[in-house]
Structure formats: C-alpha cells, structure tokens
C-alpha cells in the first residue's frame, strides 16, 4: 500500500472559498481531473489526500482523503456518476469533476488546455473510506496542525508554508498513511 498527498490549485479552499470541486468526498469519493500523474500511479488499495490551495489570510490544511477502490475512464464516470458532471451551481460556481460530455469530448466548462485533455481524462478514481475535515472546528484544528504534522510525517524540517515542507505532492508509505489518517 502506498499513498500520495498533494496541494490543490491556488484558492481551492472548501471552507473559505467553497470551491474545491475535485476531489469530491461524498460516497463514493472521486478524483476526476486533478493530478494526472498521481491518478496514473495509484492502484486499488492506495490512498490519496488533498491539501487546500493557497488562500490569502488562512493557513492551508489537509482537507481529506480516501482509499482508491478502482480506476475508470471519464466517460464511464459520466455514465455512472451523473451528479459529478461539470456544471454551474445556483451561485455560479463550477461544481463536478467529470471533464467530458456525453460523447467523451472535452466539456465546454473545462477551461484547461485541450492539448492535455487526453491525459486528464484517464484514470478517474473511485474510492472508499473517505475522511474529510468539514465542521468549522475540524477545519480550524486542521489549519493549526497541518504544518507540524506534515513535517513530522514526512520527516522534514518545519517551514512556514506547506509547499516548503513537501513540494507540490509527496509519496507516502504505509506508516505515513496511518499517521495522516490519524
């Protein structure tokens, strides 16, 4: 068993900005378009964790994670998880993590470059056992503890920013996964 932890896009902070749409932690948890290298590397039984993106005025935190159950294509995800299709919600925010339309083409709301599209729609992750910090108390504790915990888990010197502790993403061994879940 192995795991990966990564930093989400800048300003992607579910508590502060209400805008983290990938991964989705409801049952089942899924990861659709973000981090193609990680999605390519993971196998069933592995774990994936996400850290909020940099947001002015607040500390980043480990938002949550899940264990990978299977990898499917984005088109299979489109058929299986209609609730995860890209769309604008009532407040005008982009929600969903399925980047294709019904024909498997790039969805019009996906604004990423079309040259990387084929790579981004492979290996849609479907998970089990999601964990996420959701209540204001959990998020506050996560914000206050993430830097110290990551430094300890990854055995790296403490820094003032998450990226200085781990870079954009890091691989985790089984013991590190258990400590992250804790």
WOZIMO-V115493 format. One record per residue. N is the residue number from 1. SS is DSSP state (A for helix, B for strand, O for the rest). NEAR is the number of other C-alpha atoms within 10 Angstrom. D_CENTER is the distance of its C-alpha to the mean C-alpha in Angstrom with 2 decimals. Layout:
n: {N/N}
ss: {SS/SS}
near: {NEAR/NEAR}
d_center: {D_CENTER/D_CENTER}
This chain:
n: {1/2/3/4/5/6/7/8/9/10/11/12/13/14/15/16/17/18/19/20/21/22/23/24/25/26/27/28/29/30/31/32/33/34/35/36/37/38/39/40/41/42/43/44/45/46/47/48/49/50/51/52/53/54/55/56/57/58/59/60/61/62/63/64/65/66/67/68/69/70/71/72/73/74/75/76/77/78/79/80/81/82/83/84/85/86/87/88/89/90/91/92/93/94/95/96/97/98/99/100/101/102/103/104/105/106/107/108/109/110/111/112/113/114/115/116/117/118/119/120/121/122/123/124/125/126/127/128/129/130/131/132/133/134/135/136/137/138/139/140/141/142/143/144/145/146/147/148/149/150/151/152/153/154/155/156/157/158/159/160/161/162/163/164/165/166/167/168/169/170/171/172/173/174/175/176/177/178/179/180/181/182}
ss: {O/O/B/B/B/B/B/O/O/O/O/O/O/O/O/O/O/O/O/O/O/O/O/B/O/O/O/O/O/B/B/O/O/O/O/A/A/A/A/A/A/O/O/O/O/O/B/B/B/B/B/O/O/O/B/O/O/B/O/O/O/B/B/B/B/B/B/B/B/B/B/B/O/A/A/A/A/A/A/A/O/A/A/A/B/O/B/B/O/O/O/O/O/B/B/O/O/B/O/B/O/O/O/O/O/B/O/O/O/O/O/O/O/A/A/A/A/A/A/A/O/O/O/B/B/B/B/B/B/B/B/B/O/O/O/A/A/A/A/A/A/A/A/A/A/A/A/A/A/A/A/A/A/A/O/O/O/O/O/O/O/A/A/A/A/A/O/O/B/B/B/B/O/A/A/A/A/A/A/A/A/O}
near: {14/19/26/21/23/23/24/23/16/11/17/21/22/16/16/15/10/11/14/22/22/22/24/23/20/12/11/15/21/30/26/29/25/18/16/17/11/18/22/15/12/21/19/15/16/21/27/26/26/20/22/25/22/20/15/10/7/12/19/27/25/25/27/22/29/28/25/24/18/17/22/14/16/26/20/15/25/21/13/10/16/11/14/20/21/21/19/12/10/7/6/8/12/16/19/24/27/30/28/23/17/12/9/14/15/20/16/12/14/17/9/13/8/12/8/10/16/10/13/22/24/18/24/26/28/22/26/19/14/20/16/18/18/14/10/10/10/13/20/16/13/20/17/15/15/20/25/16/16/23/17/15/17/17/12/13/13/15/14/10/14/26/15/14/21/21/11/15/19/15/16/22/15/13/12/19/21/12/14/20/14/6}
d_center: {18.46/15.97/12.46/10.06/8.38/7.21/7.85/6.44/9.51/12.66/13.38/9.97/10.99/11.13/14.35/16.16/15.41/14.12/11.97/8.21/8.39/5.29/4.00/7.47/8.84/12.43/14.48/13.58/9.81/8.45/6.21/8.78/9.29/6.83/8.00/11.08/12.61/10.24/10.34/14.04/14.63/13.25/15.79/16.38/16.43/13.88/10.95/7.30/6.19/4.30/7.30/8.53/10.22/13.94/15.99/19.74/21.37/18.63/17.11/13.41/12.12/9.80/8.27/7.82/7.22/9.28/11.90/12.12/15.20/15.64/14.85/16.53/17.30/16.00/19.57/19.60/16.46/18.42/21.29/19.64/17.16/19.06/17.29/14.05/16.16/15.80/18.29/19.39/19.74/23.02/22.07/21.32/17.53/15.46/13.62/12.36/10.32/13.41/14.89/18.35/21.45/23.80/25.37/22.26/22.71/20.29/19.79/21.74/18.97/16.73/18.08/16.80/19.70/21.23/22.11/18.59/18.13/19.28/16.82/13.80/14.93/15.50/13.70/11.81/10.37/11.94/11.66/13.90/14.32/11.38/11.69/10.69/12.81/14.36/18.01/19.39/20.76/17.60/15.81/19.04/19.26/15.71/16.64/19.95/18.97/15.79/17.84/20.56/18.51/16.44/19.83/21.39/18.84/18.71/22.43/22.32/24.31/22.98/22.33/21.86/18.44/15.26/15.51/19.03/18.13/15.60/15.34/12.24/10.98/13.04/14.15/15.06/18.18/19.03/20.51/17.58/15.26/17.92/18.17/14.50/14.82/18.02}
